[in-house]
Amino acid sequence: MQFEEFDAFTGKLCKETERIILEYFESPDLEVISKGDDTPVTEADRKTEQMIRDAIETLYPEHGIMGEEFGNLNESADYQWVVDPIDGTKTFTAGTPLFGTMIALLKDGEPLFGTINYPVIHKRISGDNQTAYCNSKPIRARSGVPLNEAIVLTTDAQSIPRYQNGANFEELLGKTKFCRTWGDCFGYFLVASGKADIMLDPILNPWDIMALVPVLRGSGAVITDWFGGNPAKGDSCIASNSDLHESVVQTLNQ
């Protein structure tokens, strides 16, 4: 599969799932259910993932699928799709537009392609580790920004001391310009498109990570796990401008 085929397939899917999601967004009748791990799920999450899975099974029946809501299918396949129907369900249920639908394609466990659709703001980013696009226009991460001018983003600042070294995070903040919680997958969009410089998540699941990797790399940013390792093998993320990444990892892990 080439980028054009992947982008066309996922672009059509995202237009269809966007309609589902927007039917539920800000609905006073939206029911929020707590899953076994105490994370929320809605009918919008389930319908969106089911539509994506049905489309993949129809067009690529030999491929595997990993999804947040409905588990794994054909786990031994060389090619695996990874689906997060609504990354940022808490954000979605709060009526905040900074959530997205994430779809990735992996070969032997490594992400080849990724796309993230932001239904409310009508933006979709895609990447293949070499290039990255937003609504079909190339995007690039920033470069040449000194650490003391860097904008730091994270999904939940309170989760960092629970899962990583909170004192090191505070030290990083002291070296940078300011920090905001424009997080979930939207924070990575801001880094990839050159609007912010560092995005941190101390704990993540595979469906939160895989679509990010080809997009961030394609934009010229660097993405690793919290310790500087392969994000596709980890359970956390640091994405940043290429000239800042080493110092960010060192500060967070000293």
Buried (B, 14 or more C-beta within 10 A) or exposed (E): EEBEEBBEBBBEBBEEBBEBBEEBBEBEEBEEEEEEEEEBBBBBBBBBBBBBBEBBBEEBEEBBBBBBBBEEBBEEBEBBBBBBBBBBBBBBBEEBBBBBBBBBBBEEEEBBBBBBBBBBEEBBBBBBBEBBBBEEEEBBBBEEBEBEEBBBBBBBBEBBBEBBBBEBBEEBBEBBBEBEBBBBBBBBBBBBBBBBBBBBBBBBBBBBBBBBBBBBBBBBBBBBBBEBEEBBEBBBBBBBBEBBBEBBBEBBEE
